[in-house]
Amino acid sequence: MSQEQQQIRDQIRTRLTQIVRRHRDKVDDFDLDSPIFDSQSGLDSLDLAEIFAWIEQAYGVDPLRVREWSVSTWGEFVDKVHAEMSLSRSHS
């Protein structure tokens, strides 16, 4: 894993952890192996909208394409965000 990819993983994990802590006090780091669309993760639909908007603003990637990407966990999603960023840069 590249340093940039690890940095993106850490930033998104931190943001997800901050969001989940609004609902639950005792949360360590968010588990990126958690399914994206799983109520057990502690994220509701407004939280998902917030994190997706933040990802689009921070990384310039449209996260609403997640269903097209065939990913099921946050870790896979983060890897796809990184890949999309790399692809976008190569076309610029």
Buried (B, 14 or more C-beta within 10 A) or exposed (E): EEEEBEEBBEBBBEBBBEBBBEEEEEBEEBBBEBEBEEEEBBBEEEBBEBBBEBBBEEBEBEBEEBEEBEBBBBBBBBBBBBEBBEEEEEEE
